[in-house]
């Protein structure tokens, strides 16, 4: 989760989460209507369903996994994070043995 407890908007926020080598990000783990994705981004009252694909942002939704690091470019998706606003990311992984 993240929040802006300051007095100015946050104009650039990128969240990265290094996934352990024995974790795989589950693909198409969430469905909204006919859309499928693997990451939910919630900012204020807005919810975004994203597809964080491997090896770059080929679908241009600003969510991707590169070298086992999940990257979400929050402000490129949702705009500036205003003072008092907060949000979260939700995704599922599988343990690979």
C-alpha positions in Angstrom: 0.0 0.0 0.0 1.0 3.6 -0.4 -0.3 7.0 0.7 0.5 10.7 0.3 0.6 12.3 3.8 2.3 15.4 2.4 0.9 18.7 1.3 1.8 18.5 -2.4 0.8 16.0 -5.1 3.2 13.1 -5.9 3.8 13.4 -9.6 6.0 10.3 -10.0 5.4 7.0 -8.2 6.8 3.7 -9.4 6.3 0.7 -7.2 8.7 -2.2 -7.6 8.5 -5.6 -5.9 11.4 -8.1 -6.5 9.8 -11.5 -6.6 11.8 -14.3 -5.1 13.2 -16.8 -7.6 10.8 -19.4 -6.4 7.7 -17.2 -7.0 5.8 -16.9 -10.3 3.3 -14.1 -10.8 0.0 -15.8 -11.8 -1.3 -14.7 -15.2 -5.0 -14.0 -15.7 -5.7 -14.4 -12.0 -8.4 -11.7 -11.9 -11.5 -11.2 -14.1 -13.7 -8.1 -14.4 -16.5 -8.7 -16.9 -14.7 -10.0 -19.9 -11.3 -8.5 -19.0 -8.5 -10.5 -17.4 -5.4 -9.4 -15.7 -2.9 -10.2 -13.0 -2.6 -7.0 -10.9 -5.2 -4.7 -9.3 -4.2 -1.1 -8.6 -6.5 0.8 -6.3 -6.0 4.6 -6.0 -8.7 6.4 -4.0 -12.1 5.2 -5.4 -10.5 4.1 -8.7 -9.6 0.4 -9.5 -7.4 -0.6 -12.5 -7.0 -4.1 -13.8 -3.5 -4.5 -15.3 -1.6 -7.2 -17.1 2.0 -7.2 -15.9 3.6 -9.2 -18.7 7.1 -10.7 -18.7 10.1 -8.9 -20.3 8.7 -5.4 -20.8 5.5 -3.4 -21.1 4.3 -4.7 -24.4 0.7 -3.8 -23.9 1.6 -0.2 -22.7 -0.4 -0.3 -19.4 2.7 0.6 -17.4 2.8 -2.7 -15.5 5.4 -5.4 -16.2 7.8 -7.9 -14.9 11.5 -7.7 -15.9 14.2 -10.0 -14.4 11.7 -11.1 -11.8 10.9 -7.6 -10.6 7.2 -6.5 -10.7 7.0 -2.8 -11.7 3.9 -0.7 -11.6 4.2 2.9 -12.8 1.4 4.2 -10.6 1.2 7.9 -11.6 1.4 7.0 -15.3 -1.7 5.0 -14.8 -3.7 7.0 -12.2 -2.2 10.5 -12.5 -0.7 12.4 -9.6 -1.4 11.1 -6.1 -3.1 14.0 -4.3 -2.4 14.8 -0.6 -4.4 12.6 1.6 -4.9 9.9 -1.1 -3.8 6.3 -0.8 -3.8 3.1 -2.7 -2.8 -0.5 -2.9 -1.6 -3.2 -5.2 -3.0 -6.7 -5.2 -1.5 -9.7 -7.1 -1.2 -13.5 -6.7 2.0 -15.6 -6.9 2.7 -19.3 -7.0 5.5 -20.9 -5.0 7.6 -23.0 -7.4 9.7 -25.7 -5.8 
